[in-house]
Amino acid sequence: MAVQGGLLATTIAGEDKGDGGDRESKGKIGAVLSFLAAKLIAYTLLGALLGWLGSLIQFSLRLQATLTIFVAIFMIGTALALLNVHPVFRFFIIETPPFFRRLVRKSAKSANLFAPAILGAFTIFIPCGTTQAMMALAIASGNPLWGSLILATFVLGTSPLFFFAGYSMEWIKGVLADRFAPVAATVIIGLAVWNINGGVVLLGSPVSIQSVAREFYCTVTFCDMPVNAATRAATDVVNITIQSNGYTVDNPVIPAGRRVRIKLSNMSGGGCTQAFTIPKYGIQKVVRLGESQEFEFVAPKEPGELAFSCSMGMYGGKLFVVGG
């Protein structure tokens, strides 16, 4: 909204002739729908292209985590620019190329549905932190069809807000003029911090927002007793059930230096939990809902803990390496 809202405003301005009544209302609706339809088509084609490029380039787990953190830092810079914290953060705001700015101004003077369509299609050249994250996801899909569906779904998901904003632009500017930037910046920073947390988890960090929150929760209330690896027999076969809210492990104790078989069963995991990840080894196995999968790896030679998580670092757990 912060980056592309201006284009939408110029679109509405081109249709607003001051006639009032149904004619003006229909003009606004037609302009917004034309803007959004062209945006949907442009992003769908872009997603297919990015998915195709992703099929040619395979991203390692470490690179995915690094890109996630980089995008999060960019989002924080954008938020600080919205708050005018320091002039240096203006470099985090991506400027539209001069050629497109001139074409946009020229198109906005035309009071027909083709002009809003041009502006809607041109939004692919004005990415913000959020759209860049979706583009990165399309690349990571490694499939033109999935890439196009990712960006198409993203545009469809944001379209209701854009439609409301476009139709009510004058009212929004009057009511939220002084509040929009602080609210938007706060939301962006919150999302960025969560993305950084996911990135560091994927890099194998034992410290995360989830682990700190659990430690705090367990100090003020009752928690189940932690696994006592010293009293549990190590196993070469670990059964892990994937659920919508995390993972359940039958026996998390594994022998050091031995080959271990992991058996994954997805009972109800419909989100990122489907992508079971062991950051230390760069292992990531995607198990669709209702399916099972097995794989093997050699456990670390030194006793300790081996973390695992979902592909976003939101849910996870530990395997305990014992013996030698």
N, C-alpha and C positions, 0 to 999 in steps of 0.2 A: 504493500500500500504506500509506503514511504517513497519508494523508487519509481513506481509506475503510476501512482495516483495523479501526478501532474499531466501525463499523457491522457488519461481518462477525462480529466477536467477540460482539456482543450477540445476533446471530442464532443463533450456535452455543450461546450460553448459554441461550437460550430452548428449545433442543431437548435440551440435556444434562440429563437427569433423574437421572443418577448410577446408572442401572440396570446399566450395563456391558454387555459382550458385543455380540452382533449388533444388538440393539435400539437401543443407544446409537449404534453405528456407522452404522446405516441412518438414524437421525434426523439425524445430522450431515450425511451425504451428501445427504439430501433437502432439508435447510435450505440448504446451499450451492448446490445446483443450482437451487432456487427463486429464491434471491438473484440468481444469475448470469443466469437466463432472463429475469427481469423487468428486469434491468439492460440486457440485450441489446435487448429490445423498446423500452425507454425511449430508449436512445441512438440506435437506428435511426430512430425517429420524430423525435427531436431533429435528427438529421443531415439528414433530408428537409426539415425546417423551415428549418434554417440554409442548406441548398443553395438553397432557394427564395428566401430573402432575398438570398443572394449573386447570384442571377440578376437581381435588381432593382438591385443596387448593384455597379458595376464598380470594382475596386481598382486603382489605378495601381501600377506597379512600385516606385516610391519609397515608396508607402504600405505595400506588402507588406514591403519591407525594414525600414521603421520599426517596423511591428508585430512583426516577427521579433525585432528588438533589444529592444523593450519587453517581450515575453514572456520573453526571456532574462534581462533584469534582474530581472523578477519571480521567475524561478526561482532566481536567486542569492540574492535576499532570503529566499525560502522556505528555502533551504539554511542560510543563516546563522541563521534562526530555529530550525531543528532543532538547531543546534549551540549555541544560547543565547549567541551572541556578544554581543548587546546587546538590551535590551528594545524598542528602536525597531523591530527586525525582526519583532516580533509582528504588526505591521500588514500584513505580507505574507501572513499566514495568513488565508484566507477563512473566516469563521465561518458556520456554518449559521444561518439565521433562527430566532429563538426558537420560532415556530409549528411549524416542522419538528422542532426538537429535542424539543418536548413530544410530538408525534405519534410520533416514533421511540421515545421511552421507553415510551409507552403500547403501541405495537405490539410491542415487544420482549418484553413480558410474556406475549404470547399464544404458546402452544406449538403452532403449526400452520404449514403451509407458506405460508399467506397472509401471515403476518407477515414472514417473510424476503423475500417478493416485494415487499411495500410498501417495505421498507428498500432493496432493490436498485433499485427504480424511483426512489427519492428521491435516489440518488447523483448524478443530473444536476444537482441543486441544490447540490452540494458539489464544485465543480471545483477542480482543482489546476493547477499550471503545465503538466503534460503534457497533461491533458485539454483545457485551454484552447487549447493549440497545435493539437490535433486538431480542436477546434471551429472555430478560425480557418481550418484547411485545408478543412473542410466548406463554410464560407462562400465561400472562394476558388474552390471548384469551380464555383459558379454553376449548379448543377444538383441538383434534389431527389434524383434517383436516385443520383448520385455522392456527394452529401452523406451519404445514409443508408448507402451501402456503406462510406464512409470510417470512420464512427463504429462501424458494425457490425463491421467488420474489426478495428478497434482493440480493441473489447470482447472479441471472440473471441481475439485475440492475447494479451490479458492474462488470460483466463479460467483457463488451466492453473495459473498462479501463484496466482491467487486461490483456486482449488479446493484446491490443496495447503496454502495458508496457512489456509484455513478449517477444513480437516479436521485440521490439525496445530497449531492456534492455541496450545494450552496448551504444547506442546513448544517452539514458536518463542518464545513469551514468556519461557520459562525459559532458553533457550540464547542468544538474540540480544538480550536486553533491553538490555545495555550497549553493543552493537556496531551496532545497527540505525541509529541516528541518524547517526553519523559516516560509515558506508558510504553510506547514502542521500544524505547531503549532498554527499559527494565525487562521486558519480555525477551528481547534479543540476548541480553546478557545472561539471563537465566538459561536459555536454550544453549548458549555457547558454553557455559560452565558444565552443563550436563554432557555436551559433546566432548569436552576435554576429559571429563571423567571416563567416558566410554573409550576414548583413545588410549588413555594411560592403562586402563584395564587390559585392552587388547595388546598393549606392549608388555604385559606381564607384571604390572605393579600390584603388590599385595594390599596396597592402601587405596581405597576408593570411597566415594560418598556412601555407598551401601555398607561397606565394612565399618566405617566410622559410626554410621547411624545405628547399626546393629550393636556395636560395643556400648554405645550410649544407652540404647534401649535396654540392654541386658544389665546395666548397672542400676537402673531405676525400677526394673520389674523382673519377673521370673522368665528365664529362658531354659530350654532343654540343655542338659549337660553336654559339653563339647565331646567330640570323639576322643577317646583315650587310646591312641594308636598302640601304646605299649601293651595293652591288654587284649588287643584284637589280633587274630591270626591273619597274616597277609594272604591275599588271593591273587591268582594270575588272571582271573576273569571277573570283571566288574560290570554289573548290570545297572544301567542308568535309565531312568524313566523321564522323558521330556514332558513337561506340563506347561500350561499357559503362564504360570507364575514362577517357573524355575525348574530345577532338576532334583530328582530323588535318587540317591545312590544306595544300593543294598549293602555294600561294604567298601568304604573308601580307602582301605589300607592295602597297599601294594608293595611287593618286594623290590628292594633296590637292585638295579642292574639287570633285572629279569625282563623278558618279553611279556607284555601284558595285553590281554584282549579286552577291548571295550565293546559292550553290546548296548546299542542305543535303541530305545523303543519310544516312538512319539505317540503318546496317548491323547494329549489335548493341546499341544503346543502349536498355536497358529501364527505366532509372530516371530520375533528374532530368536526365540529359543530353539527354533528349528535348526539353526546353524550352530552346532556344538563346536566349541573352539578351545584348543589348548595353546595359548600364546607362546609358551616356551619353545614348542616344537614347530610352530607355524601350521598346526593341524586345524582344519576346519571341515566338518562333515555336515552336509545339509540333509536332514531327515524329514520328509514331508509328513503331514498329519496322517496317522494310521499306519505308517510304515516303520520298518526296522532296518538297522544297518550295523555292521561290525567292522572294526579295524584294529590293528595292532601297532604297538610302539615299544621301544625299550625304555624302561623306567630309569630315572637318574641313578647314578652310582652312589651318590651321597644321600643319606636320610634327610628328610625335610618335607616341605609341602609343595604340591604341584597344582597350580590354580587352573581352573577352566571357567569358561563363560559363554554367553551367547555372542552373536556377531556384533552387537552394539555395546557390549560391556555392561548391560543392565542387570542381567541375572548370571549367577555363577556359583562356584563352590570350590572345594579342594579335595585332592587325593593326598593321602599321607604315605610317604615313602619310608619304609622301615627296613632294618636288617642290613645285610651287606654280603 
